């Protein structure tokens, strides 16, 4: 389901927005607080918070509890990251900003790709 304008500046940060929206749409209870330190590229322009939140959700939903289990999350995160790089040529917040990618755009894209990856 393609959604637009998930992110509202001044409300939740980009990562919190991804987690909050995922919870509301999928009935999960992933703590939104996990995303609180991820916004603005983990506060320093590094890994985009929206993309990072997607990685955290994939881990939460498909991750393993023991080394005896297959690491399904790893391959799903790899697919997710490749989609982000294909679209924007970077997953680094400062690069995205320098390329005039808005938070609204990356949040929408990251959320839609997250849902596609988890539906497979």
C-alpha positions as CSV (number, residue, x, y, z in Angstrom):
1,X,0.0,0.0,0.0
2,X,1.6,3.3,-1.1
3,X,1.2,6.0,1.5
4,X,2.2,9.6,1.3
5,X,3.2,12.1,3.9
6,X,3.8,9.8,6.8
7,X,6.4,12.2,8.2
8,X,5.3,15.5,9.8
9,X,8.1,17.8,10.7
10,X,8.0,18.7,14.4
11,X,6.1,15.6,15.4
12,X,8.0,12.3,15.6
13,X,11.4,12.0,14.0
14,X,11.8,10.0,10.8
15,X,12.7,6.7,12.6
16,X,9.9,7.1,15.2
17,X,7.5,7.8,12.3
18,X,8.4,4.5,10.6
19,X,8.0,2.5,13.8
20,X,4.8,4.2,14.9
21,X,3.2,3.8,11.5
22,X,4.2,0.2,11.2
23,X,2.7,-0.5,14.7
24,X,-0.6,1.1,13.8
25,X,-0.9,-0.7,10.5
26,X,0.3,-4.1,11.5
27,X,-0.8,-4.3,15.2
28,X,2.8,-4.7,16.5
29,X,4.1,-3.2,19.7
30,X,7.6,-2.2,18.7
31,X,8.8,0.5,21.1
32,X,8.8,3.8,19.2
33,X,11.5,4.9,21.6
34,X,13.9,2.6,19.7
35,X,13.9,5.3,17.0
36,X,14.4,8.3,19.2
37,X,18.2,8.4,18.7
38,X,18.1,7.4,15.0
39,X,16.7,10.7,13.6
40,X,18.9,13.1,11.6
41,X,21.2,10.3,10.6
42,X,21.7,8.9,14.1
43,X,22.0,12.6,15.1
44,X,25.2,13.3,13.0
45,X,24.2,12.9,9.4
46,X,25.2,9.2,9.2
47,X,22.8,6.3,8.5
48,X,19.3,7.7,7.6
49,X,17.0,7.3,10.6
50,X,14.1,6.2,8.4
51,X,16.2,3.5,6.7
52,X,17.7,2.5,10.1
53,X,14.2,2.1,11.6
54,X,13.3,-0.2,8.7
55,X,16.3,-2.3,9.5
56,X,15.3,-2.4,13.2
57,X,11.7,-3.5,12.3
58,X,13.0,-6.3,10.0
59,X,15.1,-7.5,12.8
60,X,12.3,-7.3,15.3
61,X,9.9,-9.2,13.0
62,X,12.2,-11.8,11.4
63,X,15.2,-11.9,13.7
64,X,16.5,-14.9,15.5
65,X,16.9,-15.6,19.2
66,X,19.8,-18.0,19.0
67,X,22.8,-18.8,16.8
68,X,21.1,-22.2,16.1
69,X,18.4,-20.4,14.1
70,X,18.7,-19.3,10.5
71,X,19.4,-15.5,10.2
72,X,16.5,-14.6,7.9
73,X,16.7,-10.9,8.9
74,X,20.2,-10.6,7.4
75,X,19.1,-11.4,3.8
76,X,15.9,-9.3,4.1
77,X,18.0,-6.3,5.4
78,X,20.3,-6.8,2.5
79,X,17.4,-6.7,0.0
80,X,16.1,-3.6,1.8
81,X,19.4,-1.7,1.7
82,X,19.9,-2.6,-2.0
83,X,16.5,-1.0,-2.8
84,X,17.4,2.1,-0.9
85,X,20.8,2.4,-2.7
86,X,19.2,1.7,-6.1
87,X,16.7,4.5,-5.5
88,X,19.0,7.1,-3.9
89,X,22.6,5.9,-4.4
90,X,23.2,6.3,-0.7
91,X,21.7,5.6,2.7
92,X,23.6,8.3,4.4
93,X,21.4,11.2,5.7
94,X,23.8,14.0,4.8
95,X,24.1,12.6,1.2
96,X,20.4,12.4,0.9
97,X,20.0,16.0,2.1
98,X,22.7,17.2,-0.2
99,X,20.9,15.6,-3.1
100,X,17.7,17.5,-2.1
101,X,15.9,14.3,-0.8
102,X,13.4,15.4,1.8
103,X,12.6,13.6,5.0
104,X,9.0,13.2,3.8
105,X,10.2,11.4,0.6
106,X,12.7,9.1,2.3
107,X,10.2,8.2,5.0
108,X,7.6,7.3,2.4
109,X,10.0,5.3,0.3
110,X,11.6,3.5,3.2
111,X,8.2,2.6,4.7
112,X,6.8,1.3,1.4
113,X,10.0,-0.8,0.7
114,X,9.9,-2.2,4.3
115,X,6.3,-3.4,3.7
116,X,7.3,-5.0,0.3
117,X,10.2,-6.8,1.9
118,X,8.2,-8.2,4.8
119,X,5.4,-9.3,2.6
120,X,7.6,-11.7,0.6
